[in-house]
Amino acid sequence: MVLLGGLLFVLGAARFILSHRFSFIDALHCCLAVIPAGLFLLVVAYVVQHARLASIIPLCAGGLLAITSPMVDISLGLALMGAVAGPALSEWKSAKRLVENAGTDGAFPGCDEHKNG
């Protein structure tokens, strides 16, 4: 998913470079479009999980939007990468915190091996 998000981001950036126009307003639109892109990903994930046959409609709409606008490519790519990176980062932080706690206590929290010998 991160590779697909990166590919979408690079594709949108390349389309902006090839069109020789990228202003501050375009950058602002790309940043603001991340929120609807995340909402779109949430809806698509829900529809794919609950009604696979009906998922053709939002997937086609997303593909059509990605083909017509480089802004959608960039925002969808950022939303995809953020959707994967957010939970991965929080999981990494909790694992790091668990290891740090184990180093101070001498054992993992909740583990009774140090009591049994």
Phi, psi and omega in degrees: 000323179294321178295320177295319177296317177296321178296317177297318179298312180294322178298316178294318179295320178295323178293324175293320180294317180292332179276354178058034174213124173203105184253180177297324179296319177297319178295320178296319178297320179296319180292319180287334181282353179294324181294310176295329178294321176295320176296320177298317177297322178297316180294317180296318178298319179295315182293319179296323182288324188256335181213085185299322181293323180284349181289349179297322184294306179293329177293320176294320178296317177295320177296318179296318177295321180292328179287323187276336187225124176291336178297321179292322177301311182295313183292321178293321177296316178295321179294319178296313180295322178292325180293330178271321185287327181299303178295326179294321179292319179292324177293320178296318179295319180291324177292322178294318178296321179296319179292321178295320177294324179292327179290329180277326182273337184093349178206166178289145179299134179088357181269129183260012182294325182291340178278326184277343177102000000 
